Amino acid sequence: QTCAISAVDPQPLDSFMLMDTCALSHSSLGGVALVASASVVTWGSSELVGAGGTYRLCWCWNDDVMLDLNLSNSTNFTSPPTAFAALPVSSLNASNESNASLSSRQPCQYTHDFAVDVGPVLLVGPSPLRQDRTCISGHTCTIEGVLGTELESLMIQDTCGSPFSMLPALNFSAADHRWEVPVLTQSGGTYRLCWCSSMFSCDRLEDFRVELGVLHLLGPRPLQQHRTCISGCPCAIDKLALYPPELPGMSLLVAGSCGSTQTAEGFSTEPVGIHASTRTATWPAVTASGGLYSLCWHSEPTATVWNWTGNASGLLDLEAGGSVNGSLQASLPVDHSVFMGQLLLIGPLRDHEATCISGSPCSARLRGYHLSTEDAVAILDTC
């Protein structure tokens, strides 16, 4: 937010900076602030973005006007102002001349010029600004342990302050000081944890301008990973794109809709494990009707996964041999709530009925998906 500070009798030539330690810090927060009126020091329309905490309000006398006056009347010039004691290093090294030009002096241009500590200024907000967290697509996302002051309003966005964020709002619990989203089913990837002070309305996405960290959402990326299989044949779904690429504890289910208790007839009613290294899931035999189905993803994470913060090393926590995860028995069809793409199953529908007369030609009209004149049909007691 913008910032204005009431000061005791500031003068028009005064300049101020917010620093950790006056004259010793290498950088300041927000740059130079000027006197806006008889008692207000302000950074104008610039927004102060920094880690919350206590800073020092540091003062410098902007004596540029007085220098011009003294230099123009050299006959009355008896001794340099005190501010000349610390000339910029660049001025001293500009030439080998013993006397630097006084006119080259640029007052209040460096942090070490602001040596006078006026007093403390509390900047409300999260601290530090790199408080990364990890959530998993398809699970409840809980953000806790965030440090700072006045932290009630938090939001997950693609870019902090963007008016186009489509992620759901976080629900804040004051009792245990944490934020929660029931289930995130967005694409895996990196998002931003964005903060807004509760001293403001925070009713617009643009109000959440302070980025306090990165949210790593583990899961399929992107969500539109469409695949094709053929009914009556094994079905292998390979080269699945994920964030991160090697994520353990994953499974895939084929259903009419993700997060439902209803599975697709003709597919296994049990989830199929995804090999973490090859990112492949295989159904040995598929006898379902031709059609469009949903590929539904789920992960049963380990503690290693929950604590992951972007470093790929040490993420894999697999069974011996690096095969599929060993916790598939713990997952149910309803757990597979993340839609990661459509499965087109080529083949006929399974609702055909036909009547023929012995000794007469027999024909039937077949319906299905992507049927070809080169396909074959046989009449058997059991397929």
Buried (B, 14 or more C-beta within 10 A) or exposed (E): BEBEBEBEEBEEBBBBBBBBEBBEBEEBBBEBBBBBEEEBBBBEEEEBBBBBBEBBBBBBBBBBEBBEEBEEEEEEEEEEBEBBEEBBEEBEEEEEEEEBEBEEBBBBBBBBBBEBBBEEBEBBBBBEBEBBBBBBBBBEBBBEEBEBEBBEBBBBBBBBBBEEBEBBEBEBEEEEEBBBBEEBBBBBBEBBBBBBBEEEEBEEBEBBBBBBBBBBBBBBBEBEBEBEBBBBBEBEBEEBBBBBEBBBBBBBBBBBEBBBEEBBEBBBEBBBBBBBEBBBBBBEEBEBBBBEBBBBBBBBBBEEBBEBEEEEEEBBBBEEEEEBBBBBEEBEBBBBBBBBBBBBBBBBBBEEEEEEEEEEEEEEEEEBBEBEEEEEEEEEEEE
